[in-house]
Amino acid sequence: LPDFKYMSPEPAVKYSRCGDYFEVAAAALEEMMRQSGRAEFDARGIMQKGVIVRHLALPGYLEDSKNIIRYLYETYGDAITLSIMNQYTPMDTGAAYPELGRKITQAEYDALIDFAVGLGVKNAYVQEGDTASESFIPAFNGEGV
């Protein structure tokens, strides 16, 4: 269940300080696929083996998200399952990242899902409604650890 965050180096450097994020993530995913193989589901639809790749759409980076989905689909087709997430929740990003101070819009997310469907993506989980909420964010205060 890997995350695939960025395609272009600009957001990778800006938000994760990792200019070679795409190359490293792509190599890691290739190895995961080598080890697990094509996604297989039982009669109840429960995955028995395979890889689900999560992608969190970020505000202002719709084209990067499309490029990630294109890369994943053109490289792996239906051998992987995508999880295209709209749950980015803006936190106190301060003056450093004002562009991340909003949720993605429903129109942006719909455009991303339409793009994936247009490519031919069939194996994907998508989210409905407003899943971007601070109620889903743990306290990170060390309690309960």
KOLLUM-868919 format. One line per 3 residues: number of its first residue (from 1); their letters; for each residue x, y, z of N, C-alpha, C. Coordinates in steps of 0.1 Angstrom, whole numbers. Each point is the difference from the previous one (the first is absolute). Example, Ala and Ser with C-alpha at 12.3 -4.5 7.8 and 13.67 -1.06 7.14 Angstrom:
# KOLLUM-868919
1> AS> 132 -57 78 -9 12 0 9 12 0 ~ -4 11 -7 9 11 0 -8 11 8
//
This chain:
# KOLLUM-868919
1> LPD> 8 -12 0 -8 12 0 9 12 0 ~ 7 3 -11 9 11 0 -8 13 -4 ~ 6 11 4 -5 13 -5 9 4 -12
4> FKY> -6 7 -9 7 6 -12 -4 14 0 ~ 8 9 5 -4 14 3 3 9 -12 ~ 11 -1 -6 4 11 -10 6 -7 -12
7> MSP> -2 7 -11 6 -4 -13 11 10 -3 ~ -3 13 1 10 10 -3 9 3 12 ~ 12 4 -2 9 3 11 -4 12 8
10> EPA> -7 10 -6 -2 13 7 -8 -3 13 ~ -12 -6 0 -6 -2 13 7 -10 9 ~ 7 -10 -6 8 -9 8 11 7 8
13> VKY> 7 9 -6 10 8 7 -6 9 10 ~ -11 7 -4 -6 10 8 -6 -5 13 ~ -7 -11 -1 -8 -6 11 7 -11 7
16> SRC> 9 -7 -7 6 -12 6 15 0 -1 ~ 6 10 -6 15 1 -1 6 -12 -6 ~ -6 -4 -11 4 -13 -6 -1 2 -16
19> GDY> 10 6 -6 -1 2 -14 -1 -12 -9 ~ 5 -11 5 -1 -13 -8 -12 -9 5 ~ -10 7 6 -11 -8 5 -6 -10 -10
22> FEV> -3 6 -12 -6 -9 -10 8 -12 -3 ~ 13 2 -2 9 -11 -4 0 -11 11 ~ 1 5 13 1 -9 11 -13 -8 2
25> AAA> -11 8 -1 -14 -6 2 -2 -10 -12 ~ 3 3 -12 -2 -9 -11 8 -13 1 ~ 13 2 5 8 -12 2 -6 -9 11
28> ALE> -4 6 11 -6 -7 11 -13 -8 -5 ~ -8 7 -7 -12 -6 -5 3 -12 -10 ~ 10 2 -8 4 -11 -9 4 -12 8
31> EMM> 7 2 11 4 -12 8 -12 -6 7 ~ -9 8 5 -12 -5 6 -8 -8 -10 ~ -1 4 -12 -7 -7 -10 7 -13 -4
34> RQS> 13 0 0 8 -12 -3 -3 -10 11 ~ -1 4 13 -2 -9 11 -14 -5 1 ~ -10 9 -3 -14 -4 3 -7 -4 -13
37> GRA> 4 5 -11 -7 -3 -12 -14 7 -2 ~ -7 -4 -10 -13 6 -3 -10 -1 11 ~ -8 10 2 -10 0 10 -10 -12 -3
40> EFD> -3 -7 11 -10 -11 -1 -10 2 12 ~ -13 -2 -3 -11 1 9 -7 -13 1 ~ -6 -3 12 -8 -12 2 -14 4 -5
43> ARG> -9 -10 2 -14 1 -5 -7 11 7 ~ 4 4 13 -6 10 7 6 14 -3 ~ 10 0 -9 6 13 -3 11 4 9
46> IMQ> 5 -9 8 11 3 10 13 -3 -7 ~ 9 10 0 13 -2 -6 8 -11 7 ~ 5 -10 -8 8 -11 5 15 3 -2
49> KGV> 3 7 -10 14 4 -2 0 12 -10 ~ 11 7 0 1 11 -10 3 13 8 ~ 0 11 -8 4 13 5 -12 10 -2
52> IVR> -3 7 10 -9 12 -1 9 12 1 ~ 0 9 -10 8 12 1 -10 12 3 ~ 4 6 11 -8 12 5 6 13 -6
55> HLA> -9 8 -5 4 14 -4 -9 10 6 ~ 5 9 8 -7 11 6 1 12 -9 ~ -11 4 -6 -1 12 -8 2 13 9
58> LPG> 9 8 -5 3 13 7 -5 12 -7 ~ -5 10 7 -5 12 -7 11 6 -8 ~ -4 4 -12 9 6 -10 9 -9 -7
61> YLE> -1 -13 2 9 -9 -7 -8 -11 -8 ~ -11 5 -6 -8 -10 -8 7 -6 -11 ~ 9 8 -7 7 -6 -12 10 -10 5
64> DSK> 7 2 12 9 -9 5 -7 -13 4 ~ -12 1 6 -8 -12 3 -4 -7 -13 ~ -4 7 -10 -3 -7 -13 12 -7 -5
67> NII> 12 6 0 12 -6 -5 4 -13 8 ~ -3 0 13 3 -11 9 -10 -12 -5 ~ -12 3 -1 -10 -10 -4 3 -5 -14
70> RYL> 4 9 -9 4 -5 -13 12 -9 1 ~ 10 4 7 12 -9 1 -4 -13 6 ~ -7 -1 11 -4 -12 6 -8 -9 -9
73> YET> -9 6 -7 -9 -8 -9 8 -5 -12 ~ 8 9 -6 8 -4 -12 10 -11 4 ~ 5 1 12 11 -9 4 -6 -14 5
76> YGD> -11 1 8 -5 -12 6 -14 -5 -4 ~ -7 9 -7 -13 -3 -4 -9 -5 11 ~ -7 -11 -2 -9 -5 11 7 -9 9
79> AIT> 13 -1 -1 8 -9 10 0 6 14 ~ -2 13 1 -1 7 13 -14 6 2 ~ -2 3 12 -13 7 4 4 14 5
82> LSI> -7 10 -5 3 13 4 -10 4 11 ~ 5 9 9 -9 6 10 2 15 -2 ~ -9 7 -6 1 14 -3 -8 8 11
85> MNQ> 8 6 8 -5 6 12 -2 15 -1 ~ -11 5 5 -4 14 0 1 6 15 ~ 6 -7 9 -2 4 14 11 9 5
88> YTP> 8 7 -8 9 9 4 -7 11 9 ~ 6 1 12 -6 10 10 10 10 3 ~ -3 13 -3 10 11 2 2 1 15
91> MDT> 12 2 4 4 3 14 6 14 0 ~ 6 3 11 6 13 1 13 0 -8 ~ -1 2 -13 12 0 -9 8 13 1
94> GAA> -6 10 6 7 12 2 3 7 -13 ~ 9 10 0 3 7 -12 9 -8 -10 ~ 5 -11 5 9 -8 -8 -7 -7 -12
97> YPE> -12 -4 3 -8 -8 -11 -14 5 -1 ~ -2 12 -3 -14 5 -1 -9 -8 -10 ~ 7 -5 -10 -8 -8 -11 -6 -12 6
100> LGR> 5 -5 11 -6 -12 6 -10 3 11 ~ -4 13 0 -10 4 11 -14 -2 -4 ~ -3 -9 -9 -14 -3 -4 -1 -15 -3
103> KIT> -12 -5 1 -3 -14 -5 -1 0 -15 ~ 2 -11 -6 -3 -1 -15 -15 1 -2 ~ -4 6 -10 -14 2 -3 -6 -13 -6
106> QAE> -13 -1 2 -7 -11 -6 2 -1 -15 ~ 0 12 -7 3 1 -14 14 -5 -4 ~ 10 3 8 13 -5 -2 1 -15 1
109> YDA> -7 -5 11 1 -15 2 -8 -7 -11 ~ -12 6 -4 -8 -6 -11 8 -1 -13 ~ 8 11 -2 8 1 -12 11 -11 0
112> LID> 6 -3 12 10 -10 1 -6 -14 -2 ~ -12 -2 6 -6 -13 -2 -4 -2 -15 ~ -6 10 -6 -3 -1 -14 12 -3 -8
115> FAV> 11 6 3 12 -2 -7 4 -15 1 ~ 0 -5 12 4 -14 2 -9 -10 -8 ~ -13 3 1 -10 -8 -7 3 1 -15
118> GLG> 3 12 -5 2 2 -14 13 -8 -5 ~ 9 -2 9 12 -7 -4 -3 -15 -1 ~ -10 -5 7 -4 -14 0 2 -6 14
121> VKN> 3 8 10 2 -6 14 -13 -6 4 ~ 0 -13 4 -11 -7 5 1 -4 15 ~ 12 -2 4 3 -4 14 4 12 8
124> AYV> -10 6 6 3 12 9 -10 2 10 ~ 5 4 11 -9 5 11 -1 15 -1 ~ -12 6 1 -1 14 0 -8 4 13
127> QEG> 1 12 3 -7 5 12 -12 9 -4 ~ -10 -1 8 -12 9 -2 -1 9 11 ~ -7 11 -3 -3 10 11 12 7 6
130> DTA> -2 6 11 10 8 7 8 -9 10 ~ 11 -6 -5 8 -8 8 12 7 6 ~ 1 13 -3 11 8 5 -5 7 13
133> SES> 5 -5 11 -5 6 13 11 -2 10 ~ 1 9 9 10 -1 11 -4 -11 10 ~ -13 -5 -1 -4 -11 9 8 -13 -3
136> FIP> 6 -1 -12 7 -12 -4 15 1 4 ~ 4 11 5 14 2 3 3 -3 15 ~ 9 -9 3 3 -3 14 7 11 7
139> AFN> 0 0 13 5 11 8 15 1 -1 ~ 7 -11 -2 15 0 -1 6 5 13 ~ -6 -3 11 5 5 13 7 -11 8
142> GEG> 2 -11 -5 7 -11 6 -8 -9 9 ~ -13 4 3 -9 -7 8 -4 -13 -7 ~ -1 -11 7 -5 -12 -6 10 -8 -7
145> V> 13 4 1 10 -6 -8 6 -11 9
//
